[in-house]
Amino acid sequence: MSLSQALNNNKPWSDYSDLIERIQFDRETGHIWLDESQMLLLDATVFSDMRKVMVETLGMNGARAVLTRIGYLGGYKMADLARKMHPTKPDSEAFVIGPQLTMITGMAAVNLVNLDMDIESGRFHGEFEILSSYESDSFIKEFGHSDDPVCWHLVGFASGYSSHFMGREIVYRELECRATHDDHRCVIVGKPAEEWPDYQKDANYFEPLNIREEMLDLQDRIAGLKQTIESEQDSAISCGTIGASERFKHAWKMMEKAAESQVTVLILGETGVGKEMFARGLHRCSERSEKPFVAINCAAIPASLIESELFGVEAEAYTGANSSRPGHFERADGGTLFLDEVGELSLQAQASLLRVLQESEVVRVGGGEVRKVDTRLVAATNEDLETAVSEGRFRADLYYRLNIYPVTIPPLRERSEDIPLLADHFLKKYSAQYGKRVKGVSDKAMLMLNYHQWPGNVRELENMIERGVILVDNGGFVGVPHLFASSDVPPSALAREQNRERQRKVANSISNEDWANDLVESGIGMEAVESALINKAMCKANGNVARAARLLGLSRPALAYRLKRSTDLVE
C-alpha cells in the first residue's frame, strides 16, 4: 500500500511510535540516542537566535546557504537510519521516517499531499504540507514577512534525505511559505533535479564550495586558521603519524627535534602505542629519508642468531651459514635502524651493540674485517630498562648510551582525542584494502571506542576497525556490533545497554500503568523500592558492588553512593 493509499484509507501514516521507542535517554552520561545516532535536545529559542546571528553576520543569502547545507547533511544521514529500521518494507513505507523525524524534533507538523516514488526507475514526486513550521514562525518574529520562502533547513533536510534514499539527486522547493503572506501553511515539492528548469539555482545551496563563496568577509580568517592548523600537524601527517592531543603533540615535537640531529633515540611506551610508527616518522622527516629504514623485533629472533642478524655473518661461521651476508646495520647504512624490544637482547649482543654505537663499525660473526657503517639507531622498549639494569639483565653503559634522548609515547587511553582521527585513518585504509565503501563509525560506536580502556593501544584499535570494515555492509556505518563482541563492550556502556534492553522487555510484557498502580496502592515508598532493588542486585552479585551496579544499569560509584546513603539512613 502506498502512502497516498494509506492516507485515503485513513491510516495514520504519521504514527511514529516505533520511532519514538528507539529514542533512549542516558541519564548517567546525558546522551540522547536514536538507534546509534547521537541526538541533541535544544531550546527552540537557540535555533532562532542562531538563525538571527547567521543573518546578521552572513547576510540573508549566506544564512540560507549554511542552514540549507546543514539540513541537507542531516537528511542524508537519516536516510541510512530509515533503511536500517525498515529493510524489508516497501520503499514508500520506509520513506516516511524522514517526515516523522521532522515532527519528532518539533520543527513542524507534516501532512502528506502526494508521494509517487519508484527507486528502480528513479521516478519521484513528493508534495508535503508543513504546518506550524518553527522556521517560518521564528523568521516572522525576528524579521517580519519575507518576499521569499524561509524554511531553508527543512528544505535542505528533505532534499538530502530524499536524494540519499532514492540514490539520485532530488531537489525540494518551498512553493508556499507562511513567511511570505498570511496563509497558515507552507508547502514543499520535491522531484529529480533535472525536472526543475533552473536546478542550478538550488544546487548552489547544497555544495560547500558555494557556501564558502558567500562568506567573502570571512575568507581571510578561515585561510589563516587553516594555515595555523596545518603548520602544527602537517609534518606529523606527512611523516606518517596521526594525533592532535597535547601529549601526542609533545611526543611528536620531541621526535621532530631529534630528526634534525643524529642523536640515538630511545622510544618508551606500552605495547601497541605505535613506537615503530614514530620511528618511521622520524626517519621520513630526517635527512636520511631517501635511505633505507630497517625495522626488527629483537624479541622475535632467537638469542643464538641475534648477533648474526644485527651485524652479519661470514660463510662457514657456524653450521648452516653457507654464504656471507650483511647484517641489519649494514643494510640500513646511510639510513635508520629501528630495534624494537631492545631489552630482550642478550648481554653479549648488548656489548656488541654498544661497540657499534661508539665506533660506528661492525665485525661480522666469524669474520675479522672491520666495516664502517653510518646508521642512525632508534631503539624502543616497553620495559623499564633502569629496573633491568639494577637486576643485572641490561648493561648500564648501554642504557646510558641509549637514554641520551628518551621519548615516551602515551598510551591511547590517555589521549582519547586521537581516537576519532586514528579510527578515520584506519577506516580509509581498510575500506580501500577490502574494496568497500564505508561511510564512517556510528556515533554510539565512537562513544564505545572512547569508553574502552585500550590495553592493546593503537594496534588494538587498528585491528578492531579492520574487523568492523569486514563485517559492515557495503555503504553502511560501522556500529557497535561490528567492533565489539558482547563480552568486549566497555562494562559501563554494556551495563547501560543491558539495562535499556531489560526495560524494553519489561515494557513489552507488562503494562507500565498497572505496575505503577500496584506500587502506589501498596503504599510502598520510593526508598523501600530502591532498597529492595539494591538488596536483590547485591544478593545476585554475591556482594560484588561492581557486578551489582551492572545488573542495575548503574556505574559503580553511583551504586556505592546509594549504598552509603541507605546505611546513613539506618543509622
VMD Tcl script that draws the C-alpha trace (Angstrom):
set ca {
  {0.00 0.00 0.00}
  {1.43 3.41 -0.97}
  {1.34 6.35 1.37}
  {-1.27 8.06 -0.76}
  {-3.48 4.98 -0.49}
  {-2.84 4.79 3.23}
  {-3.90 8.41 3.59}
  {-7.08 7.81 1.61}
  {-7.87 4.82 3.83}
  {-7.42 6.99 6.93}
  {-4.35 5.02 8.01}
  {-2.34 7.18 10.47}
  {0.86 7.41 8.43}
  {2.09 9.99 10.93}
  {2.04 7.37 13.72}
  {5.72 7.26 14.66}
  {5.50 5.39 17.95}
  {8.01 2.79 16.71}
  {10.47 5.61 16.04}
  {9.93 7.11 19.49}
  {10.65 3.73 21.09}
  {14.12 3.86 19.54}
  {14.93 7.10 21.37}
  {16.91 6.41 24.53}
  {17.91 8.88 27.25}
  {21.08 8.02 29.14}
  {20.72 9.75 32.48}
  {24.25 8.94 33.57}
  {26.09 10.44 30.60}
  {23.47 12.91 29.40}
  {23.41 11.39 25.91}
  {20.31 11.02 23.76}
  {20.33 8.17 21.24}
  {18.22 7.44 18.19}
  {19.46 3.94 17.45}
  {23.24 4.52 17.13}
  {22.97 8.20 16.20}
  {23.57 10.71 18.98}
  {20.94 13.44 19.09}
  {20.62 16.80 20.84}
  {17.65 18.41 22.57}
  {17.83 22.18 22.15}
  {15.72 25.05 23.40}
  {13.76 26.31 20.40}
  {14.99 29.84 21.01}
  {18.57 28.65 20.47}
  {17.73 27.77 16.87}
  {16.01 31.11 16.43}
  {18.96 33.01 17.89}
  {21.41 31.03 15.78}
  {19.46 31.89 12.65}
  {19.34 35.56 13.64}
  {23.12 35.67 14.20}
  {23.72 33.99 10.82}
  {21.53 36.52 9.02}
  {23.20 39.45 10.76}
  {26.70 38.08 10.16}
  {26.47 36.45 6.71}
  {23.50 38.19 5.18}
  {20.23 36.59 4.15}
  {21.73 34.55 1.30}
  {24.70 33.38 3.35}
  {22.47 32.25 6.23}
  {20.24 30.39 3.78}
  {23.29 28.63 2.30}
  {24.56 27.46 5.71}
  {21.20 26.29 7.07}
  {20.25 24.54 3.83}
  {23.56 22.73 3.75}
  {23.29 21.67 7.41}
  {19.78 20.37 6.77}
  {20.94 18.53 3.65}
  {23.72 16.72 5.51}
  {21.36 15.80 8.36}
  {18.77 14.40 5.98}
  {21.41 12.46 4.08}
  {22.50 10.71 7.29}
  {18.95 9.97 8.45}
  {18.20 8.11 5.20}
  {20.59 5.42 6.42}
  {18.56 5.10 9.61}
  {15.35 4.69 7.62}
  {16.83 1.83 5.62}
  {18.17 0.18 8.76}
  {14.84 0.39 10.60}
  {12.71 -1.00 7.78}
  {14.94 -3.07 5.48}
  {12.08 -5.29 4.24}
  {9.24 -2.79 3.98}
  {8.15 -1.21 0.67}
  {10.17 1.86 -0.19}
  {7.29 4.29 0.31}
  {6.57 2.97 3.82}
  {10.21 3.14 4.86}
  {10.43 6.64 3.39}
  {8.04 8.15 5.95}
  {10.71 8.13 8.66}
  {12.07 11.36 7.15}
  {8.87 13.38 7.65}
  {8.35 11.68 11.01}
  {11.76 12.87 12.21}
  {10.77 16.40 11.29}
  {7.77 16.09 13.59}
  {9.67 14.39 16.43}
  {12.25 17.19 16.52}
  {9.45 19.74 16.82}
  {10.41 21.60 13.66}
  {6.97 21.25 12.07}
  {3.87 19.12 11.62}
  {3.89 17.37 8.23}
  {0.91 16.27 6.18}
  {1.32 14.16 3.09}
  {-0.32 15.57 -0.04}
  {1.16 13.21 -2.61}
  {4.03 10.75 -2.93}
  {4.86 8.86 -6.11}
  {8.21 7.09 -5.97}
  {9.97 4.16 -7.58}
  {13.66 3.66 -6.81}
  {14.29 1.22 -9.65}
  {13.13 3.64 -12.36}
  {14.20 6.77 -10.46}
  {10.71 8.25 -10.52}
  {9.95 10.63 -7.68}
  {7.39 13.29 -6.91}
  {6.63 14.30 -3.35}
  {4.43 17.07 -2.02}
  {4.07 17.84 1.68}
  {2.08 20.39 3.63}
  {4.01 21.91 6.52}
  {2.00 23.20 9.44}
  {3.39 25.14 12.41}
  {6.82 25.48 10.85}
  {9.14 26.76 13.55}
  {11.46 28.16 10.89}
  {8.82 30.42 9.39}
  {7.41 31.39 12.79}
  {10.83 32.39 14.18}
  {11.68 34.30 11.00}
  {8.47 36.31 11.14}
  {9.10 37.09 14.80}
  {12.64 38.35 14.16}
  {12.42 39.89 10.69}
  {8.77 40.14 9.72}
  {7.37 38.83 6.45}
  {9.68 37.99 3.53}
  {9.50 38.15 -0.24}
  {10.97 34.64 -0.48}
  {10.34 31.31 1.34}
  {12.40 30.91 4.53}
  {12.15 27.21 5.60}
  {15.73 26.64 4.49}
  {16.79 23.95 6.95}
  {13.63 21.93 6.30}
  {14.06 22.13 2.52}
  {17.70 21.08 2.88}
  {16.76 18.13 5.10}
  {14.06 16.93 2.68}
  {16.46 17.23 -0.28}
  {19.31 15.38 1.43}
  {17.05 12.68 2.81}
  {15.24 12.00 -0.48}
  {18.45 12.16 -2.54}
  {20.20 9.52 -0.44}
  {17.07 7.39 -0.15}
  {16.49 7.41 -3.92}
  {20.14 7.19 -4.95}
  {19.80 10.24 -7.19}
  {19.62 13.99 -6.72}
  {16.17 15.07 -5.53}
  {15.54 18.78 -5.05}
  {12.77 20.31 -2.97}
  {11.39 23.80 -3.31}
  {9.11 25.65 -0.98}
  {6.23 26.81 -3.18}
  {4.19 28.29 -0.35}
  {5.51 29.77 2.89}
  {3.79 31.41 5.83}
  {6.55 33.99 5.96}
  {5.65 35.35 2.50}
  {1.97 36.02 3.24}
  {-0.68 35.45 5.85}
  {-1.50 31.87 4.87}
  {-1.48 29.23 7.60}
  {0.77 26.70 5.93}
  {3.95 26.02 3.95}
  {4.15 23.60 1.02}
  {7.29 21.87 -0.28}
  {7.55 19.87 -3.51}
  {10.40 17.52 -4.41}
  {11.35 15.97 -7.74}
  {14.51 14.93 -9.63}
  {16.91 17.82 -10.15}
  {16.72 17.74 -13.94}
  {12.96 18.21 -13.84}
  {13.42 21.69 -12.40}
  {14.22 24.06 -15.29}
  {16.68 26.18 -13.26}
  {18.02 23.49 -10.95}
  {21.49 25.03 -10.58}
  {19.97 27.85 -8.55}
  {19.12 25.29 -5.85}
  {22.29 23.22 -6.26}
  {24.36 26.21 -5.17}
  {22.92 25.83 -1.68}
  {23.84 22.13 -1.41}
  {27.52 22.50 -2.30}
  {30.06 23.53 0.37}
  {32.15 25.46 -2.17}
  {29.31 27.85 -2.85}
  {28.69 28.39 0.83}
  {32.29 29.49 1.22}
  {31.84 31.88 -1.64}
  {29.04 33.51 0.33}
  {31.43 34.14 3.21}
  {33.79 36.51 1.42}
  {34.28 38.64 4.50}
  {35.45 35.58 6.48}
  {37.77 34.04 3.90}
  {40.96 35.60 5.22}
  {40.25 34.40 8.76}
  {39.38 30.89 7.56}
  {42.56 30.72 5.48}
  {44.60 31.91 8.46}
  {43.05 29.31 10.76}
  {43.64 26.58 8.20}
  {47.28 27.61 7.85}
  {47.74 27.53 11.63}
  {46.28 24.04 11.93}
  {48.30 22.75 9.00}
  {51.52 24.23 10.35}
  {51.03 22.33 13.62}
  {50.15 18.98 12.06}
  {51.49 18.98 8.51}
  {54.87 17.50 9.33}
  {53.35 14.85 11.58}
  {50.80 13.81 8.97}
  {53.29 13.79 6.12}
  {55.66 11.69 8.17}
  {53.04 9.10 8.94}
  {51.90 9.93 12.48}
  {48.36 10.86 13.43}
  {47.17 12.69 16.52}
  {46.01 16.02 17.92}
  {46.15 15.57 21.72}
  {48.58 17.62 23.75}
  {50.56 14.56 24.93}
  {50.81 13.28 21.36}
  {51.96 16.65 20.05}
  {54.59 16.88 22.79}
  {55.96 13.44 21.89}
  {55.98 14.26 18.20}
  {57.68 17.62 18.81}
  {60.47 15.70 20.56}
  {60.80 13.45 17.50}
  {60.92 16.44 15.17}
  {63.80 17.94 17.11}
  {65.61 14.58 17.07}
  {65.14 14.37 13.29}
  {67.26 17.48 12.90}
  {70.26 15.73 14.52}
  {71.91 12.31 14.50}
  {71.20 11.51 18.15}
  {70.27 7.95 19.12}
  {66.62 7.91 20.22}
  {65.06 5.61 22.81}
  {61.27 5.33 22.39}
  {59.40 4.24 25.51}
  {55.80 3.14 25.77}
  {53.37 0.28 26.22}
  {52.92 -2.45 23.63}
  {50.93 -1.23 20.65}
  {51.25 2.53 21.19}
  {52.88 2.98 17.78}
  {56.59 3.08 18.56}
  {57.52 1.86 15.08}
  {55.17 4.44 13.55}
  {57.05 7.18 15.41}
  {60.39 5.75 14.34}
  {59.29 5.71 10.70}
  {58.03 9.26 11.09}
  {61.40 10.39 12.43}
  {63.15 8.68 9.50}
  {60.89 10.30 6.90}
  {61.41 13.75 8.40}
  {65.20 13.41 8.62}
  {67.94 13.91 6.05}
  {68.15 10.10 5.81}
  {64.64 9.74 4.35}
  {65.94 8.63 0.93}
  {67.99 5.83 2.51}
  {66.72 2.52 3.95}
  {64.58 2.18 7.05}
  {65.09 -1.28 8.59}
  {62.93 -2.48 11.50}
  {63.46 -5.64 13.53}
  {61.91 -7.02 16.71}
  {64.65 -8.30 18.98}
  {62.19 -10.49 20.89}
  {61.28 -12.37 17.70}
  {64.85 -13.51 16.92}
  {66.44 -16.45 18.82}
  {69.28 -15.37 21.10}
  {71.72 -17.59 19.18}
  {71.02 -15.73 15.93}
  {70.59 -12.14 17.09}
  {74.23 -11.11 16.56}
  {74.40 -12.54 13.05}
  {71.12 -10.78 12.24}
  {72.36 -7.45 13.55}
  {75.99 -7.49 12.50}
  {76.15 -10.01 9.63}
  {77.88 -13.37 9.24}
  {80.71 -14.81 7.19}
  {80.44 -18.14 5.36}
  {81.10 -21.21 7.49}
  {80.97 -19.17 10.71}
  {78.59 -21.82 12.06}
  {76.62 -24.77 10.77}
  {74.13 -23.59 8.20}
  {76.00 -20.38 7.32}
  {76.70 -21.38 3.71}
  {77.42 -17.87 2.47}
  {78.40 -14.47 3.76}
  {75.63 -11.92 4.26}
  {75.38 -8.45 5.74}
  {73.51 -7.73 8.95}
  {70.82 -5.14 9.56}
  {73.32 -2.42 10.45}
  {74.92 -2.76 7.02}
  {71.54 -2.95 5.27}
  {70.49 0.29 6.95}
  {73.77 2.05 6.10}
  {73.02 5.72 5.48}
  {69.52 5.29 6.85}
  {67.80 4.29 10.10}
  {67.74 1.01 12.04}
  {64.81 0.50 14.41}
  {65.36 -2.05 17.19}
  {62.10 -2.86 18.93}
  {62.11 -4.66 22.30}
  {65.79 -3.83 22.76}
  {65.55 -5.02 26.36}
  {65.37 -8.61 25.07}
  {68.95 -8.58 23.74}
  {71.40 -10.95 25.40}
  {74.26 -9.42 27.40}
  {76.72 -10.47 24.69}
  {74.63 -8.81 21.98}
  {74.36 -5.72 24.16}
  {78.15 -5.48 24.33}
  {78.43 -5.74 20.54}
  {75.69 -3.14 20.08}
  {77.48 -0.72 22.40}
  {80.65 -1.06 20.34}
  {78.78 -0.24 17.12}
  {77.24 2.84 18.71}
  {80.56 4.08 20.00}
  {82.78 3.24 17.00}
  {80.26 3.24 14.07}
  {81.73 -0.02 12.82}
  {80.72 -3.70 12.75}
  {82.51 -7.01 12.51}
  {80.51 -9.88 11.05}
  {80.17 -13.08 13.07}
  {83.02 -15.41 12.08}
  {84.96 -12.60 10.39}
  {87.72 -10.15 11.26}
  {87.19 -7.30 8.81}
  {86.04 -4.05 10.36}
  {83.28 -2.39 8.31}
  {82.34 1.25 8.78}
  {78.61 1.99 8.96}
  {76.67 5.24 9.06}
  {73.43 4.06 10.64}
  {71.03 6.08 12.80}
  {69.74 3.88 15.66}
  {66.26 4.21 17.11}
  {65.62 1.75 19.94}
  {62.31 1.01 21.64}
  {61.07 -0.92 24.64}
  {58.00 -1.33 26.82}
  {60.22 -2.45 29.72}
  {61.70 -0.33 32.49}
  {65.37 -0.52 31.47}
  {66.51 1.14 34.69}
  {64.98 -1.76 36.61}
  {66.56 -4.21 34.18}
  {69.95 -2.60 34.88}
  {69.50 -2.94 38.65}
  {68.58 -6.61 38.17}
  {71.67 -7.25 36.00}
  {69.69 -8.04 32.83}
  {70.76 -4.92 30.93}
  {74.18 -3.28 30.69}
  {74.35 0.06 32.49}
  {76.78 1.55 29.93}
  {74.45 0.65 27.04}
  {71.44 2.03 28.93}
  {73.19 5.38 29.46}
  {74.19 5.43 25.78}
  {70.62 4.76 24.62}
  {69.00 7.02 27.20}
  {70.57 10.21 25.86}
  {67.30 11.16 24.17}
  {64.26 9.26 25.53}
  {60.78 9.92 24.09}
  {57.72 8.49 25.83}
  {54.65 7.69 23.70}
  {51.50 7.99 25.85}
  {49.01 5.09 25.87}
  {45.85 5.53 23.84}
  {43.62 5.68 26.93}
  {45.44 8.89 27.92}
  {44.90 10.60 24.56}
  {41.28 9.90 23.72}
  {41.16 12.97 21.46}
  {43.23 10.98 18.96}
  {40.78 8.07 18.72}
  {38.48 9.63 16.06}
  {41.48 10.64 13.93}
  {43.06 7.19 14.15}
  {39.73 5.44 13.57}
  {39.13 7.51 10.43}
  {42.65 6.77 9.20}
  {42.26 3.01 9.67}
  {38.75 3.12 8.22}
  {40.06 4.62 4.99}
  {42.98 2.19 4.93}
  {40.88 -0.97 5.28}
  {37.98 0.29 3.17}
  {40.45 0.57 0.31}
  {42.10 -2.74 1.13}
  {38.81 -4.66 1.16}
  {37.19 -2.70 -1.66}
  {34.32 -1.42 0.49}
  {32.54 1.90 0.63}
  {32.11 2.61 4.36}
  {30.55 5.90 5.47}
  {32.11 6.08 8.89}
  {31.74 4.98 12.50}
  {28.33 5.49 14.12}
  {28.01 7.98 16.98}
  {27.35 5.25 19.55}
  {30.22 3.10 18.28}
  {32.55 6.09 18.56}
  {31.37 6.65 22.14}
  {32.12 2.98 22.92}
  {35.61 3.42 21.49}
  {36.12 6.30 23.90}
  {34.86 4.22 26.84}
  {37.27 1.38 26.04}
  {40.49 1.19 28.10}
  {42.69 0.02 25.17}
  {45.08 -2.47 26.77}
  {46.42 -3.09 23.25}
  {46.58 0.63 22.39}
  {46.71 1.78 18.75}
  {47.35 -1.73 17.45}
  {44.15 -2.93 19.13}
  {42.19 -0.03 17.62}
  {43.53 -0.83 14.17}
  {42.56 -4.50 14.50}
  {39.11 -3.51 15.75}
  {38.48 -1.14 12.83}
  {39.67 -3.78 10.37}
  {37.16 -6.23 11.85}
  {34.44 -3.58 11.61}
  {35.15 -2.94 7.93}
  {35.00 -6.67 7.21}
  {31.65 -7.10 9.00}
  {29.78 -3.94 7.96}
  {27.56 -3.97 4.88}
  {28.80 -2.03 1.88}
  {27.69 1.60 2.12}
  {26.89 1.43 5.85}
  {28.19 2.82 9.11}
  {30.42 0.71 11.36}
  {28.37 0.11 14.52}
  {28.93 -1.33 17.97}
  {28.20 -4.97 16.93}
  {30.81 -4.72 14.17}
  {33.53 -3.58 16.58}
  {32.82 -5.40 19.83}
  {31.80 -8.86 20.79}
  {29.30 -8.53 23.66}
  {31.99 -9.57 26.13}
  {34.32 -6.87 24.83}
  {31.98 -3.86 25.11}
  {33.25 -1.50 27.82}
  {31.48 -2.55 31.07}
  {29.89 0.82 31.85}
  {28.48 1.06 28.35}
  {27.41 -2.59 28.28}
  {25.56 -2.18 31.57}
  {23.54 0.71 30.22}
  {22.67 -1.20 27.06}
  {21.64 -4.27 29.04}
  {19.54 -2.11 31.33}
  {17.77 -0.50 28.38}
  {17.10 -3.91 26.89}
  {15.60 -5.12 30.17}
  {13.43 -2.03 30.34}
  {12.18 -2.64 26.81}
  {11.35 -6.27 27.66}
  {9.51 -5.23 30.79}
  {7.58 -2.60 28.85}
  {6.54 -5.21 26.28}
  {5.50 -7.86 28.81}
  {3.52 -5.84 31.37}
  {1.55 -2.65 31.45}
  {3.59 0.13 32.99}
  {0.39 1.75 34.21}
  {-0.77 -1.40 36.03}
  {2.66 -1.91 37.55}
  {2.78 1.67 38.80}
  {-0.78 1.42 40.15}
  {0.10 -1.72 42.09}
  {3.06 0.00 43.73}
  {1.11 3.14 44.59}
  {-1.84 1.20 46.04}
  {0.51 -0.97 48.11}
  {1.72 2.09 49.99}
  {5.37 1.20 49.42}
  {7.56 4.31 49.26}
  {10.33 5.10 46.78}
  {13.08 4.45 49.32}
  {11.72 0.97 50.01}
  {11.52 0.17 46.30}
  {15.08 1.36 45.74}
  {16.34 -0.54 48.77}
  {14.64 -3.75 47.61}
  {16.17 -3.45 44.14}
  {19.63 -2.82 45.53}
  {19.42 -5.69 48.00}
  {18.28 -8.08 45.29}
  {21.09 -7.00 42.97}
  {23.70 -7.30 45.72}
  {22.40 -10.76 46.55}
  {22.59 -11.90 42.92}
  {26.09 -10.43 42.65}
  {27.26 -12.17 45.85}
  {28.12 -8.82 47.40}
  {30.21 -7.61 44.43}
  {29.36 -3.91 44.09}
  {30.64 -3.57 40.51}
  {28.63 -6.61 39.35}
  {25.51 -5.41 41.17}
  {25.89 -1.99 39.53}
  {25.95 -3.63 36.10}
  {22.76 -5.54 36.93}
  {21.05 -2.27 37.85}
  {22.45 -0.33 34.91}
  {24.41 1.99 37.18}
  {28.05 2.92 37.44}
  {29.92 1.53 40.44}
  {30.29 4.97 42.11}
  {26.54 5.60 41.67}
  {25.63 2.34 43.41}
  {28.25 2.88 46.12}
  {26.68 6.26 46.83}
  {23.21 4.71 47.15}
  {24.52 2.01 49.46}
  {26.19 4.59 51.69}
  {23.03 6.69 51.74}
  {20.98 3.66 52.80}
  {23.44 2.96 55.62}
  {23.32 6.60 56.80}
  {19.52 6.50 56.86}
  {19.54 3.36 59.01}
  {21.99 4.92 61.45}
}
mol new
graphics top color blue
foreach p $ca { graphics top sphere $p radius 0.5 }
foreach p [lrange $ca 0 end-1] q [lrange $ca 1 end] { graphics top cylinder $p $q radius 0.2 }
display resetview
